Amino acid sequence: MNISEKTKIPLEILVATTNRTTLDFLYNMFKNNVLENYHILIVNQTKEEKLLHAETPNIRVINSVETGLSKSRNLALKNAIGDICLLADDDVVYLEHFEKTILERYNKLSDADILTFKTLTSEKKPYSNYPNQITSLNRFYRKVLSIEISFKRESLINNNVAFNELFGLGSVFQDGENRLFFEDVFKKKQIKAYFSPDYIVMHEPSSSSDDVASDRFIFARSALNYKLHGTFVWFYVFRLIASLVRKGLINLNEISSKIKMANQGIKTYKELKHGK
């Protein structure tokens, strides 16, 4: 049966991208699979004069003039139609028959509302230090990549789970959106979330080892820790900075500027949330 004739969509891939005018990038993403076999929803954050269109029945496109990865994820979630959804970025490559792996795991773990999987680097190495067995996600979630997250659409919608749009690339605080997403998930006791030790996707290895020392990261992480820990935020700030010094990622003479950046992140979050 042609995919356009299907009334039930077991899996839908939700792709976040920017400034696209052609679908060429999809062919690399699905080079190990048959693109026409997959339902795909693309959120293309762009300008009004630079739009993306799809003529094939299995691909839907939303062009949005808003910016921010979390806004893109939320717009995709709001417009998704698949029973199970998989988050995607435009620079990943899916492993052969990845969808069978995902659907089989959901069949075996019938109570799962969220399942995360494993990523291979382009060097064919594990992207992270993953557990070697199925485990509750609250033991591992801080290391999860967004491209490893799948979920039952109705479970998230019924429980009002979404991404915090102040956090994530392109937002005010350019990190921390996945952490806050899972913090929200774990507050909903009825949502069951697991890690599954199966590879489904390939991605380039981390772009740089010193990103955690960047002003962007410290600004965002300090805001995140204020949101999570309130007045205890400075314990986490100083612990982060001490770790960066210990690992040789920043010098002693940079400590003052990093503390100032942390303070600016906290101050900005307070202003946005509390008007202070």
PyRosetta script that sets phi, psi and omega in degrees:
from pyrosetta import init, pose_from_sequence

init()
pose = pose_from_sequence("MNISEKTKIPLEILVATTNRTTLDFLYNMFKNNVLENYHILIVNQTKEEKLLHAETPNIRVINSVETGLSKSRNLALKNAIGDICLLADDDVVYLEHFEKTILERYNKLSDADILTFKTLTSEKKPYSNYPNQITSLNRFYRKVLSIEISFKRESLINNNVAFNELFGLGSVFQDGENRLFFEDVFKKKQIKAYFSPDYIVMHEPSSSSDDVASDRFIFARSALNYKLHGTFVWFYVFRLIASLVRKGLINLNEISSKIKMANQGIKTYKELKHGK")
pose.set_psi(1, 136.0)
pose.set_omega(1, 177.5)
pose.set_phi(2, -64.1)
pose.set_psi(2, 143.2)
pose.set_omega(2, -175.9)
pose.set_phi(3, -61.1)
pose.set_psi(3, -29.3)
pose.set_omega(3, -179.7)
pose.set_phi(4, -69.6)
pose.set_psi(4, -15.9)
pose.set_omega(4, -178.6)
pose.set_phi(5, -93.9)
pose.set_psi(5, -6.7)
pose.set_omega(5, -178.0)
pose.set_phi(6, -74.5)
pose.set_psi(6, 136.5)
pose.set_omega(6, 176.7)
pose.set_phi(7, -97.4)
pose.set_psi(7, -23.8)
pose.set_omega(7, 177.8)
pose.set_phi(8, -107.6)
pose.set_psi(8, 130.3)
pose.set_omega(8, -178.6)
pose.set_phi(9, -115.0)
pose.set_psi(9, 99.3)
pose.set_omega(9, -176.6)
pose.set_phi(10, -63.7)
pose.set_psi(10, -37.7)
pose.set_omega(10, -175.6)
pose.set_phi(11, -140.8)
pose.set_psi(11, 134.1)
pose.set_omega(11, 175.5)
pose.set_phi(12, -129.5)
pose.set_psi(12, 135.9)
pose.set_omega(12, -179.9)
pose.set_phi(13, -99.7)
pose.set_psi(13, 125.3)
pose.set_omega(13, -175.8)
pose.set_phi(14, -104.9)
pose.set_psi(14, 105.7)
pose.set_omega(14, -171.6)
pose.set_phi(15, -100.9)
pose.set_psi(15, 127.0)
pose.set_omega(15, 173.5)
pose.set_phi(16, -99.1)
pose.set_psi(16, 129.1)
pose.set_omega(16, 178.5)
pose.set_phi(17, -149.7)
pose.set_psi(17, 173.8)
pose.set_omega(17, -179.7)
pose.set_phi(18, -138.8)
pose.set_psi(18, 143.8)
pose.set_omega(18, 170.2)
pose.set_phi(19, 52.6)
pose.set_psi(19, 40.5)
pose.set_omega(19, 177.7)
pose.set_phi(20, -94.6)
pose.set_psi(20, 143.0)
pose.set_omega(20, 173.7)
pose.set_phi(21, -123.4)
pose.set_psi(21, -8.5)
pose.set_omega(21, 175.7)
pose.set_phi(22, -135.0)
pose.set_psi(22, 163.8)
pose.set_omega(22, 180.0)
pose.set_phi(23, -93.9)
pose.set_psi(23, 13.5)
pose.set_omega(23, -174.8)
pose.set_phi(24, -56.6)
pose.set_psi(24, -34.4)
pose.set_omega(24, -176.6)
pose.set_phi(25, -62.5)
pose.set_psi(25, -25.0)
pose.set_omega(25, -179.6)
pose.set_phi(26, -65.6)
pose.set_psi(26, -30.7)
pose.set_omega(26, -176.0)
pose.set_phi(27, -67.5)
pose.set_psi(27, -31.0)
pose.set_omega(27, 174.6)
pose.set_phi(28, -75.5)
pose.set_psi(28, -38.4)
pose.set_omega(28, 178.8)
pose.set_phi(29, -59.4)
pose.set_psi(29, -37.8)
pose.set_omega(29, -174.3)
pose.set_phi(30, -112.5)
pose.set_psi(30, 29.0)
pose.set_omega(30, -176.5)
pose.set_phi(31, -67.4)
pose.set_psi(31, -19.2)
pose.set_omega(31, 177.5)
pose.set_phi(32, -94.9)
pose.set_psi(32, 2.1)
pose.set_omega(32, -176.2)
pose.set_phi(33, -138.4)
pose.set_psi(33, 178.5)
pose.set_omega(33, 177.9)
pose.set_phi(34, -99.2)
pose.set_psi(34, 109.4)
pose.set_omega(34, -173.6)
pose.set_phi(35, -54.3)
pose.set_psi(35, -39.1)
pose.set_omega(35, -175.4)
pose.set_phi(36, -66.2)
pose.set_psi(36, -11.8)
pose.set_omega(36, -178.6)
pose.set_phi(37, -86.8)
pose.set_psi(37, 0.7)
pose.set_omega(37, -172.0)
pose.set_phi(38, -122.0)
pose.set_psi(38, 140.9)
pose.set_omega(38, 171.4)
pose.set_phi(39, -86.3)
pose.set_psi(39, 127.6)
pose.set_omega(39, -174.4)
pose.set_phi(40, -132.7)
pose.set_psi(40, 132.9)
pose.set_omega(40, 171.5)
pose.set_phi(41, -116.0)
pose.set_psi(41, 120.6)
pose.set_omega(41, -179.2)
pose.set_phi(42, -106.7)
pose.set_psi(42, 127.2)
pose.set_omega(42, 169.1)
pose.set_phi(43, -104.5)
pose.set_psi(43, 112.4)
pose.set_omega(43, -177.1)
pose.set_phi(44, -106.3)
pose.set_psi(44, 104.3)
pose.set_omega(44, 177.0)
pose.set_phi(45, -81.3)
pose.set_psi(45, 118.7)
pose.set_omega(45, -166.8)
pose.set_phi(46, -155.9)
pose.set_psi(46, -169.0)
pose.set_omega(46, 175.0)
pose.set_phi(47, -104.1)
pose.set_psi(47, 159.0)
pose.set_omega(47, -174.6)
pose.set_phi(48, -61.9)
pose.set_psi(48, -26.8)
pose.set_omega(48, -179.6)
pose.set_phi(49, -91.3)
pose.set_psi(49, 4.7)
pose.set_omega(49, -176.1)
pose.set_phi(50, -133.6)
pose.set_psi(50, 76.0)
pose.set_omega(50, -172.1)
pose.set_phi(51, -103.7)
pose.set_psi(51, 155.2)
pose.set_omega(51, 177.6)
pose.set_phi(52, -110.7)
pose.set_psi(52, 137.5)
pose.set_omega(52, 178.4)
pose.set_phi(53, -130.9)
pose.set_psi(53, 151.4)
pose.set_omega(53, 177.2)
pose.set_phi(54, -128.6)
pose.set_psi(54, 134.6)
pose.set_omega(54, -179.7)
pose.set_phi(55, -105.1)
pose.set_psi(55, -8.7)
pose.set_omega(55, -176.9)
pose.set_phi(56, -89.3)
pose.set_psi(56, 144.6)
pose.set_omega(56, -172.4)
pose.set_phi(57, -68.4)
pose.set_psi(57, -20.2)
pose.set_omega(57, -176.4)
pose.set_phi(58, -90.3)
pose.set_psi(58, -3.1)
pose.set_omega(58, -175.7)
pose.set_phi(59, -121.5)
pose.set_psi(59, 126.3)
pose.set_omega(59, 173.1)
pose.set_phi(60, -113.9)
pose.set_psi(60, 148.4)
pose.set_omega(60, -178.0)
pose.set_phi(61, -130.0)
pose.set_psi(61, 134.3)
pose.set_omega(61, 169.2)
pose.set_phi(62, -117.5)
pose.set_psi(62, 117.5)
pose.set_omega(62, 173.5)
pose.set_phi(63, -91.1)
pose.set_psi(63, 126.6)
pose.set_omega(63, -176.7)
pose.set_phi(64, -127.7)
pose.set_psi(64, 137.8)
pose.set_omega(64, 178.4)
pose.set_phi(65, -91.3)
pose.set_psi(65, -0.4)
pose.set_omega(65, 175.0)
pose.set_phi(66, -77.8)
pose.set_psi(66, 161.8)
pose.set_omega(66, 177.5)
pose.set_phi(67, -123.5)
pose.set_psi(67, 158.8)
pose.set_omega(67, 178.8)
pose.set_phi(68, 113.3)
pose.set_psi(68, 129.0)
pose.set_omega(68, -177.3)
pose.set_phi(69, -62.6)
pose.set_psi(69, -40.3)
pose.set_omega(69, -179.0)
pose.set_phi(70, -65.0)
pose.set_psi(70, -37.1)
pose.set_omega(70, 175.7)
pose.set_phi(71, -63.7)
pose.set_psi(71, -38.5)
pose.set_omega(71, 178.0)
pose.set_phi(72, -63.5)
pose.set_psi(72, -46.1)
pose.set_omega(72, 179.6)
pose.set_phi(73, -60.7)
pose.set_psi(73, -44.4)
pose.set_omega(73, -177.6)
pose.set_phi(74, -67.1)
pose.set_psi(74, -38.1)
pose.set_omega(74, 177.7)
pose.set_phi(75, -64.6)
pose.set_psi(75, -39.2)
pose.set_omega(75, 177.1)
pose.set_phi(76, -65.0)
pose.set_psi(76, -45.3)
pose.set_omega(76, 179.6)
pose.set_phi(77, -59.9)
pose.set_psi(77, -42.0)
pose.set_omega(77, -179.2)
pose.set_phi(78, -63.5)
pose.set_psi(78, -32.0)
pose.set_omega(78, -174.8)
pose.set_phi(79, -106.0)
pose.set_psi(79, 2.2)
pose.set_omega(79, -179.6)
pose.set_phi(80, -67.2)
pose.set_psi(80, 154.0)
pose.set_omega(80, 179.3)
pose.set_phi(81, -129.7)
pose.set_psi(81, -4.2)
pose.set_omega(81, -179.7)
pose.set_phi(82, -77.7)
pose.set_psi(82, 151.0)
pose.set_omega(82, 175.8)
pose.set_phi(83, -64.4)
pose.set_psi(83, -45.1)
pose.set_omega(83, 175.8)
pose.set_phi(84, -116.8)
pose.set_psi(84, 136.9)
pose.set_omega(84, -179.8)
pose.set_phi(85, -119.5)
pose.set_psi(85, 147.7)
pose.set_omega(85, 179.1)
pose.set_phi(86, -125.2)
pose.set_psi(86, 124.7)
pose.set_omega(86, 177.8)
pose.set_phi(87, -74.5)
pose.set_psi(87, 144.0)
pose.set_omega(87, -177.1)
pose.set_phi(88, -145.1)
pose.set_psi(88, 147.5)
pose.set_omega(88, 167.4)
pose.set_phi(89, -107.1)
pose.set_psi(89, 165.4)
pose.set_omega(89, -173.8)
pose.set_phi(90, -83.2)
pose.set_psi(90, 1.7)
pose.set_omega(90, -178.7)
pose.set_phi(91, -114.8)
pose.set_psi(91, 17.0)
pose.set_omega(91, 178.6)
pose.set_phi(92, -93.9)
pose.set_psi(92, 164.1)
pose.set_omega(92, 172.3)
pose.set_phi(93, -129.5)
pose.set_psi(93, 123.9)
pose.set_omega(93, -177.8)
pose.set_phi(94, -83.6)
pose.set_psi(94, 140.4)
pose.set_omega(94, 177.3)
pose.set_phi(95, -73.0)
pose.set_psi(95, 158.2)
pose.set_omega(95, -177.2)
pose.set_phi(96, -58.8)
pose.set_psi(96, 132.3)
pose.set_omega(96, 177.4)
pose.set_phi(97, 58.1)
pose.set_psi(97, 33.7)
pose.set_omega(97, -179.6)
pose.set_phi(98, -59.4)
pose.set_psi(98, -32.4)
pose.set_omega(98, -176.8)
pose.set_phi(99, -66.1)
pose.set_psi(99, -33.6)
pose.set_omega(99, 177.9)
pose.set_phi(100, -65.1)
pose.set_psi(100, -39.3)
pose.set_omega(100, 177.2)
pose.set_phi(101, -59.3)
pose.set_psi(101, -46.4)
pose.set_omega(101, -178.0)
pose.set_phi(102, -64.7)
pose.set_psi(102, -50.8)
pose.set_omega(102, -175.9)
pose.set_phi(103, -66.3)
pose.set_psi(103, -36.9)
pose.set_omega(103, 177.9)
pose.set_phi(104, -65.0)
pose.set_psi(104, -37.8)
pose.set_omega(104, 178.4)
pose.set_phi(105, -66.3)
pose.set_psi(105, -40.1)
pose.set_omega(105, 178.1)
pose.set_phi(106, -66.6)
pose.set_psi(106, -34.1)
pose.set_omega(106, 177.4)
pose.set_phi(107, -66.1)
pose.set_psi(107, -38.2)
pose.set_omega(107, -179.0)
pose.set_phi(108, -77.8)
pose.set_psi(108, -36.4)
pose.set_omega(108, 178.1)
pose.set_phi(109, -103.1)
pose.set_psi(109, 76.0)
pose.set_omega(109, -169.7)
pose.set_phi(110, -65.7)
pose.set_psi(110, -20.8)
pose.set_omega(110, 179.9)
pose.set_phi(111, -90.8)
pose.set_psi(111, -1.0)
pose.set_omega(111, -176.6)
pose.set_phi(112, -71.6)
pose.set_psi(112, 128.8)
pose.set_omega(112, 171.8)
pose.set_phi(113, -99.4)
pose.set_psi(113, -30.5)
pose.set_omega(113, 178.1)
pose.set_phi(114, -132.7)
pose.set_psi(114, 134.1)
pose.set_omega(114, 172.5)
pose.set_phi(115, -130.4)
pose.set_psi(115, 132.6)
pose.set_omega(115, 171.7)
pose.set_phi(116, -112.2)
pose.set_psi(116, 153.6)
pose.set_omega(116, -173.7)
pose.set_phi(117, -126.1)
pose.set_psi(117, -164.5)
pose.set_omega(117, -174.9)
pose.set_phi(118, -112.3)
pose.set_psi(118, 151.7)
pose.set_omega(118, 178.7)
pose.set_phi(119, -116.9)
pose.set_psi(119, 136.5)
pose.set_omega(119, 170.3)
pose.set_phi(120, -96.1)
pose.set_psi(120, 143.3)
pose.set_omega(120, 171.4)
pose.set_phi(121, -78.8)
pose.set_psi(121, 168.5)
pose.set_omega(121, 177.6)
pose.set_phi(122, -64.9)
pose.set_psi(122, -13.6)
pose.set_omega(122, 176.1)
pose.set_phi(123, -92.2)
pose.set_psi(123, 9.8)
pose.set_omega(123, 178.6)
pose.set_phi(124, 63.9)
pose.set_psi(124, 35.7)
pose.set_omega(124, 176.3)
pose.set_phi(125, -118.4)
pose.set_psi(125, 154.1)
pose.set_omega(125, 176.2)
pose.set_phi(126, -59.4)
pose.set_psi(126, 135.7)
pose.set_omega(126, -179.6)
pose.set_phi(127, -68.2)
pose.set_psi(127, -30.7)
pose.set_omega(127, -176.7)
pose.set_phi(128, -139.6)
pose.set_psi(128, 176.9)
pose.set_omega(128, 176.0)
pose.set_phi(129, -89.9)
pose.set_psi(129, 86.7)
pose.set_omega(129, -171.9)
pose.set_phi(130, -83.9)
pose.set_psi(130, 153.2)
pose.set_omega(130, 167.3)
pose.set_phi(131, -62.0)
pose.set_psi(131, 158.1)
pose.set_omega(131, -178.5)
pose.set_phi(132, -102.4)
pose.set_psi(132, 12.3)
pose.set_omega(132, 178.5)
pose.set_phi(133, -151.5)
pose.set_psi(133, 165.8)
pose.set_omega(133, 176.2)
pose.set_phi(134, -61.1)
pose.set_psi(134, 132.8)
pose.set_omega(134, -178.9)
pose.set_phi(135, -148.4)
pose.set_psi(135, 158.3)
pose.set_omega(135, 175.2)
pose.set_phi(136, -61.4)
pose.set_psi(136, 137.2)
pose.set_omega(136, -172.2)
pose.set_phi(137, -71.1)
pose.set_psi(137, -20.8)
pose.set_omega(137, -179.0)
pose.set_phi(138, -68.6)
pose.set_psi(138, -5.3)
pose.set_omega(138, 175.2)
pose.set_phi(139, -94.1)
pose.set_psi(139, -6.2)
pose.set_omega(139, -169.3)
pose.set_phi(140, -141.0)
pose.set_psi(140, -7.5)
pose.set_omega(140, -164.1)
pose.set_phi(141, -61.7)
pose.set_psi(141, -23.3)
pose.set_omega(141, -175.9)
pose.set_phi(142, -68.4)
pose.set_psi(142, -16.5)
pose.set_omega(142, -179.8)
pose.set_phi(143, -103.3)
pose.set_psi(143, 1.9)
pose.set_omega(143, -174.7)
pose.set_phi(144, -73.9)
pose.set_psi(144, 133.9)
pose.set_omega(144, 172.5)
pose.set_phi(145, -86.2)
pose.set_psi(145, 150.5)
pose.set_omega(145, 179.9)
pose.set_phi(146, -62.4)
pose.set_psi(146, -31.8)
pose.set_omega(146, -178.8)
pose.set_phi(147, -72.4)
pose.set_psi(147, -4.5)
pose.set_omega(147, 177.5)
pose.set_phi(148, -99.6)
pose.set_psi(148, -1.4)
pose.set_omega(148, -172.5)
pose.set_phi(149, -94.0)
pose.set_psi(149, 125.5)
pose.set_omega(149, 169.5)
pose.set_phi(150, -125.7)
pose.set_psi(150, 159.0)
pose.set_omega(150, -177.4)
pose.set_phi(151, -161.2)
pose.set_psi(151, 157.2)
pose.set_omega(151, 170.9)
pose.set_phi(152, -79.6)
pose.set_psi(152, 119.2)
pose.set_omega(152, -172.0)
pose.set_phi(153, -56.2)
pose.set_psi(153, -47.3)
pose.set_omega(153, -175.8)
pose.set_phi(154, -64.2)
pose.set_psi(154, -31.6)
pose.set_omega(154, 179.8)
pose.set_phi(155, -63.1)
pose.set_psi(155, -43.7)
pose.set_omega(155, -179.9)
pose.set_phi(156, -70.7)
pose.set_psi(156, -41.9)
pose.set_omega(156, -178.6)
pose.set_phi(157, -66.0)
pose.set_psi(157, -44.8)
pose.set_omega(157, -178.5)
pose.set_phi(158, -65.5)
pose.set_psi(158, -24.9)
pose.set_omega(158, -179.1)
pose.set_phi(159, -104.5)
pose.set_psi(159, 10.0)
pose.set_omega(159, 176.4)
pose.set_phi(160, 54.7)
pose.set_psi(160, 42.8)
pose.set_omega(160, 177.5)
pose.set_phi(161, -93.4)
pose.set_psi(161, 131.1)
pose.set_omega(161, 179.1)
pose.set_phi(162, -153.7)
pose.set_psi(162, 175.5)
pose.set_omega(162, 178.4)
pose.set_phi(163, -87.8)
pose.set_psi(163, 142.2)
pose.set_omega(163, 177.0)
pose.set_phi(164, -75.0)
pose.set_psi(164, 116.9)
pose.set_omega(164, -170.9)
pose.set_phi(165, -77.8)
pose.set_psi(165, -1.8)
pose.set_omega(165, 171.9)
pose.set_phi(166, -81.3)
pose.set_psi(166, -15.2)
pose.set_omega(166, -173.5)
pose.set_phi(167, -119.4)
pose.set_psi(167, 150.4)
pose.set_omega(167, 179.6)
pose.set_phi(168, 113.4)
pose.set_psi(168, 162.0)
pose.set_omega(168, -179.5)
pose.set_phi(169, -54.3)
pose.set_psi(169, 136.0)
pose.set_omega(169, -179.9)
pose.set_phi(170, 84.1)
pose.set_psi(170, -3.7)
pose.set_omega(170, 178.9)
pose.set_phi(171, -101.4)
pose.set_psi(171, -175.1)
pose.set_omega(171, 178.8)
pose.set_phi(172, -61.1)
pose.set_psi(172, -46.7)
pose.set_omega(172, 179.9)
pose.set_phi(173, -110.8)
pose.set_psi(173, 110.5)
pose.set_omega(173, -166.3)
pose.set_phi(174, -89.9)
pose.set_psi(174, 46.2)
pose.set_omega(174, 175.8)
pose.set_phi(175, -171.0)
pose.set_psi(175, 164.9)
pose.set_omega(175, 169.3)
pose.set_phi(176, 93.7)
pose.set_psi(176, -1.4)
pose.set_omega(176, -175.7)
pose.set_phi(177, -66.9)
pose.set_psi(177, -36.7)
pose.set_omega(177, 179.3)
pose.set_phi(178, -69.3)
pose.set_psi(178, -40.8)
pose.set_omega(178, 177.4)
pose.set_phi(179, -57.3)
pose.set_psi(179, -47.6)
pose.set_omega(179, -179.1)
pose.set_phi(180, -68.7)
pose.set_psi(180, -33.8)
pose.set_omega(180, 176.4)
pose.set_phi(181, -58.8)
pose.set_psi(181, -47.9)
pose.set_omega(181, -178.3)
pose.set_phi(182, -73.8)
pose.set_psi(182, -33.0)
pose.set_omega(182, 173.9)
pose.set_phi(183, -58.3)
pose.set_psi(183, -39.9)
pose.set_omega(183, 177.6)
pose.set_phi(184, -67.3)
pose.set_psi(184, -42.3)
pose.set_omega(184, 179.6)
pose.set_phi(185, -58.6)
pose.set_psi(185, -45.6)
pose.set_omega(185, -174.0)
pose.set_phi(186, -71.9)
pose.set_psi(186, -15.7)
pose.set_omega(186, 174.4)
pose.set_phi(187, -74.5)
pose.set_psi(187, -22.5)
pose.set_omega(187, 179.8)
pose.set_phi(188, -92.4)
pose.set_psi(188, 96.6)
pose.set_omega(188, -171.7)
pose.set_phi(189, -61.2)
pose.set_psi(189, -23.2)
pose.set_omega(189, -177.2)
pose.set_phi(190, -80.5)
pose.set_psi(190, -10.8)
pose.set_omega(190, 178.7)
pose.set_phi(191, -88.4)
pose.set_psi(191, 125.8)
pose.set_omega(191, 179.4)
pose.set_phi(192, -103.5)
pose.set_psi(192, 124.3)
pose.set_omega(192, -176.3)
pose.set_phi(193, -127.5)
pose.set_psi(193, 132.0)
pose.set_omega(193, -176.9)
pose.set_phi(194, -133.1)
pose.set_psi(194, 155.2)
pose.set_omega(194, 166.8)
pose.set_phi(195, -98.4)
pose.set_psi(195, 136.5)
pose.set_omega(195, 177.8)
pose.set_phi(196, -118.5)
pose.set_psi(196, 128.8)
pose.set_omega(196, -173.3)
pose.set_phi(197, -81.8)
pose.set_psi(197, 53.5)
pose.set_omega(197, 179.9)
pose.set_phi(198, -122.6)
pose.set_psi(198, 136.2)
pose.set_omega(198, 174.8)
pose.set_phi(199, -80.1)
pose.set_psi(199, 133.8)
pose.set_omega(199, 176.8)
pose.set_phi(200, -127.5)
pose.set_psi(200, -17.8)
pose.set_omega(200, -168.5)
pose.set_phi(201, -147.8)
pose.set_psi(201, 156.7)
pose.set_omega(201, 178.4)
pose.set_phi(202, -121.2)
pose.set_psi(202, 143.1)
pose.set_omega(202, -179.1)
pose.set_phi(203, -148.4)
pose.set_psi(203, 153.0)
pose.set_omega(203, 175.0)
pose.set_phi(204, -59.7)
pose.set_psi(204, 146.8)
pose.set_omega(204, 176.5)
pose.set_phi(205, -62.5)
pose.set_psi(205, 162.7)
pose.set_omega(205, -178.0)
pose.set_phi(206, -46.2)
pose.set_psi(206, 133.9)
pose.set_omega(206, -170.1)
pose.set_phi(207, -68.1)
pose.set_psi(207, -32.1)
pose.set_omega(207, 179.0)
pose.set_phi(208, -156.2)
pose.set_psi(208, 145.7)
pose.set_omega(208, -177.2)
pose.set_phi(209, -80.1)
pose.set_psi(209, -13.9)
pose.set_omega(209, -174.3)
pose.set_phi(210, -105.6)
pose.set_psi(210, 14.1)
pose.set_omega(210, -178.6)
pose.set_phi(211, -63.6)
pose.set_psi(211, -32.2)
pose.set_omega(211, -179.8)
pose.set_phi(212, -67.4)
pose.set_psi(212, -13.0)
pose.set_omega(212, 177.5)
pose.set_phi(213, -96.4)
pose.set_psi(213, -2.2)
pose.set_omega(213, -176.8)
pose.set_phi(214, -72.3)
pose.set_psi(214, 153.9)
pose.set_omega(214, 175.6)
pose.set_phi(215, -60.0)
pose.set_psi(215, -38.1)
pose.set_omega(215, 179.1)
pose.set_phi(216, -56.5)
pose.set_psi(216, -45.9)
pose.set_omega(216, -177.8)
pose.set_phi(217, -68.8)
pose.set_psi(217, -46.3)
pose.set_omega(217, -177.4)
pose.set_phi(218, -65.1)
pose.set_psi(218, -40.3)
pose.set_omega(218, 176.1)
pose.set_phi(219, -57.6)
pose.set_psi(219, -48.8)
pose.set_omega(219, -177.5)
pose.set_phi(220, -71.6)
pose.set_psi(220, -44.2)
pose.set_omega(220, -176.7)
pose.set_phi(221, -65.1)
pose.set_psi(221, -34.6)
pose.set_omega(221, 178.4)
pose.set_phi(222, -67.8)
pose.set_psi(222, -40.2)
pose.set_omega(222, 175.7)
pose.set_phi(223, -63.7)
pose.set_psi(223, -42.1)
pose.set_omega(223, 178.3)
pose.set_phi(224, -59.8)
pose.set_psi(224, -47.0)
pose.set_omega(224, -178.0)
pose.set_phi(225, -68.5)
pose.set_psi(225, -30.1)
pose.set_omega(225, 173.9)
pose.set_phi(226, -66.8)
pose.set_psi(226, -43.0)
pose.set_omega(226, 178.8)
pose.set_phi(227, -60.3)
pose.set_psi(227, -40.3)
pose.set_omega(227, -176.1)
pose.set_phi(228, -82.5)
pose.set_psi(228, -34.2)
pose.set_omega(228, -168.9)
pose.set_phi(229, -123.8)
pose.set_psi(229, -1.1)
pose.set_omega(229, 176.0)
pose.set_phi(230, 58.3)
pose.set_psi(230, -128.3)
pose.set_omega(230, -174.4)
pose.set_phi(231, -66.6)
pose.set_psi(231, -13.7)
pose.set_omega(231, 177.7)
pose.set_phi(232, -83.3)
pose.set_psi(232, 5.6)
pose.set_omega(232, -174.4)
pose.set_phi(233, -56.0)
pose.set_psi(233, -36.6)
pose.set_omega(233, -174.3)
pose.set_phi(234, -69.6)
pose.set_psi(234, -24.6)
pose.set_omega(234, 172.6)
pose.set_phi(235, -59.8)
pose.set_psi(235, -42.7)
pose.set_omega(235, -178.5)
pose.set_phi(236, -74.6)
pose.set_psi(236, -34.5)
pose.set_omega(236, 176.9)
pose.set_phi(237, -63.1)
pose.set_psi(237, -50.3)
pose.set_omega(237, -177.8)
pose.set_phi(238, -67.1)
pose.set_psi(238, -33.5)
pose.set_omega(238, 177.4)
pose.set_phi(239, -65.5)
pose.set_psi(239, -41.0)
pose.set_omega(239, 177.7)
pose.set_phi(240, -63.7)
pose.set_psi(240, -48.0)
pose.set_omega(240, -178.2)
pose.set_phi(241, -63.9)
pose.set_psi(241, -41.0)
pose.set_omega(241, 177.5)
pose.set_phi(242, -61.4)
pose.set_psi(242, -38.6)
pose.set_omega(242, 178.3)
pose.set_phi(243, -65.3)
pose.set_psi(243, -40.1)
pose.set_omega(243, 179.2)
pose.set_phi(244, -65.3)
pose.set_psi(244, -38.7)
pose.set_omega(244, 177.1)
pose.set_phi(245, -66.4)
pose.set_psi(245, -45.4)
pose.set_omega(245, -178.4)
pose.set_phi(246, -61.1)
pose.set_psi(246, -35.1)
pose.set_omega(246, -179.3)
pose.set_phi(247, -87.1)
pose.set_psi(247, -0.6)
pose.set_omega(247, 178.4)
pose.set_phi(248, 75.5)
pose.set_psi(248, 18.9)
pose.set_omega(248, -178.7)
pose.set_phi(249, -84.9)
pose.set_psi(249, -22.2)
pose.set_omega(249, 170.9)
pose.set_phi(250, -136.0)
pose.set_psi(250, 155.8)
pose.set_omega(250, 177.7)
pose.set_phi(251, -91.3)
pose.set_psi(251, 163.8)
pose.set_omega(251, 179.8)
pose.set_phi(252, -59.5)
pose.set_psi(252, -34.1)
pose.set_omega(252, -178.2)
pose.set_phi(253, -76.1)
pose.set_psi(253, -2.4)
pose.set_omega(253, 176.6)
pose.set_phi(254, -96.7)
pose.set_psi(254, -9.2)
pose.set_omega(254, -174.2)
pose.set_phi(255, -58.0)
pose.set_psi(255, -45.3)
pose.set_omega(255, -177.4)
pose.set_phi(256, -59.8)
pose.set_psi(256, -44.5)
pose.set_omega(256, -178.2)
pose.set_phi(257, -68.3)
pose.set_psi(257, -33.3)
pose.set_omega(257, 178.9)
pose.set_phi(258, -70.7)
pose.set_psi(258, -36.7)
pose.set_omega(258, 176.0)
pose.set_phi(259, -64.4)
pose.set_psi(259, -41.3)
pose.set_omega(259, 177.6)
pose.set_phi(260, -62.2)
pose.set_psi(260, -40.0)
pose.set_omega(260, 179.0)
pose.set_phi(261, -66.3)
pose.set_psi(261, -39.3)
pose.set_omega(261, 176.5)
pose.set_phi(262, -61.9)
pose.set_psi(262, -44.4)
pose.set_omega(262, 179.3)
pose.set_phi(263, -62.1)
pose.set_psi(263, -38.1)
pose.set_omega(263, 178.6)
pose.set_phi(264, -65.6)
pose.set_psi(264, -38.6)
pose.set_omega(264, 177.0)
pose.set_phi(265, -63.3)
pose.set_psi(265, -44.2)
pose.set_omega(265, 178.7)
pose.set_phi(266, -63.6)
pose.set_psi(266, -46.0)
pose.set_omega(266, -179.3)
pose.set_phi(267, -61.3)
pose.set_psi(267, -42.8)
pose.set_omega(267, -179.3)
pose.set_phi(268, -64.0)
pose.set_psi(268, -42.1)
pose.set_omega(268, 179.1)
pose.set_phi(269, -63.2)
pose.set_psi(269, -43.6)
pose.set_omega(269, 178.9)
pose.set_phi(270, -59.3)
pose.set_psi(270, -42.4)
pose.set_omega(270, -178.7)
pose.set_phi(271, -64.2)
pose.set_psi(271, -40.5)
pose.set_omega(271, -179.4)
pose.set_phi(272, -69.9)
pose.set_psi(272, -36.6)
pose.set_omega(272, -174.8)
pose.set_phi(273, -92.9)
pose.set_psi(273, -32.9)
pose.set_omega(273, -171.2)
pose.set_phi(274, -122.5)
pose.set_psi(274, -5.5)
pose.set_omega(274, -178.8)
pose.set_phi(275, 70.2)
pose.set_psi(275, 24.7)
pose.set_omega(275, -179.9)
pose.set_phi(276, -96.7)
pose.dump_pdb("model.pdb")
